[in-house]
Amino acid sequence: MPLSSTTTWDFAATREAPGRARHAVSDYARRCGMRDRPLGALALCVTEAVTNAVLHAYRSDPAAGRVRVLAECHSPEDVRIMVRDEGSGLAPRLDSPGIGLGLPIIAQMADSSEIRAPEEGGTEVCMRFRLDDA
């Protein structure tokens, strides 16, 4: 795959979105040359980020929103992933259906990660993964 090759997917923020995103991004990263343990970390982190968007971003809107996932073979060494929603942004949720481990898992498993609150609203989770175990 050429360097700086970028692919974008849009998913409805439904319960099927995390699995679809995980498979799409894992296939993409495999084509970039990612193998084994880093691929497992990437798959878990994408699942967690998309799940967070599905569960939290559109909680005040009864119609399912969208989740955009962008993947880029950024260099010969890494893949960069961005998961973005256009929902309510980061806010505490006392009635959360989860136990709140998604963002800490991403922070630990990705080689680098950043959570952003774009001016136009929503949340972006940006992650970088090395292609190998080094």
N, C-alpha and C positions, 0 to 999 in steps of 0.2 A: 504494500500500500504506500502511496507517495507521502512524503513528509508534509505536515500541515493539512492532511486530508481531513475534512470535517463532515460529519453526518449529523442530521437533526431528526428527531422523532417527536411527534405530538401524540399524547394519549389522553383520553377522557379520564378524569380523576375518579376512577371506579376501582373496585377491589381487584380487577384483572390487571390494572396498570403496572403494579410492581413486578409481577412475573413477566409480563411482556417486555418491560424496559430491561429487566435483568438479562433476558435471553438476547434481545437486540444488541445491547451494549457489550455483552460477553462475546457474541459472535464478531462484532466489530473489533474488539481488543485482540481477539485471537488472530484476526486477519492482519493486525498491526504487528504481530509477533509475540504477544503476551502468552505465557504458559503457566501452568501449575498454581503455586501458592499466590502469586500476585493476582491471577485471574479470579481465584476464590475470594480474595479480599475485595476486589473491584465489584464482583457480583453481589456480595453482601452489602457493600456500601451503597450501590445503586438501589438495591431493594429497600434499604432503610430510608434513603432520601425520598424516593418516590412514595413510599408508604406514609412518611410524614406529610407530604403534600396532600395525599388522598384523605388522611384522617383529620388534618388540622387546617389546611388552607381555606377550604370552602365551607366551614362549619356553619356560618351564618347565611349561606346561600343554598337553598334547597336543590337547585339545579347543579349537576356536576360540572366543575370547571375543567380546565386543561392543565396538563403537566407537560412541559417541554424538556427534552433531554438532548443535550448536545455533546458529542464526543469528537475528540480531535487527537490524531496521531501527531503530537506536537514536535517531537524530535525523535532521533533514533533510540532514545532511552525511555520515553514516557508517553502516557496517554492522559489527556485531561478530559474531565467530565463535568458538565454543569447540568444541574436539575433545577428547573425554575417553574414556579407557579405564579399566578396573578391573584392570589387570595388575600386574606386578611393580614398577612405578615406574621412575624414572630410575636407571640403573646402567650403568657402562661395559660394552661388549661387544667383546671382542677378536676374536671370530669373526664380526663383523658382515658381512652380505652386501652392505652399501652402503659408501660412502666417507665417510659422516658429514657431509654437507652440508645435510641437511634443516633443522635448527634454525637454522644461520647464514643460509640462504636466507630463512626466515621472518622472522628478525630484520631482514634488509636490505629485504625487499619489503613487509612490512606497515607501516602507519603507526605502529603500536605493537604490541608482543607481550609476552607474559609466560608463563613455564612455571611451573606450580604442581604441588605434590605434596599432594593432599588427604589429610586425616587418615585417611580410610577406605581409602586406598590408591589406586594407579593414578597417572595423569598427566593434567593438563589443559594444553592449549595454547590460550591466549586471544589473539585477534588483532583488530585494528581496522583498517578500510580506509575511506578517504574515498570518497565516491561519484563524485568527479570528479578530474581531474589536478592540481587546485590544491594 
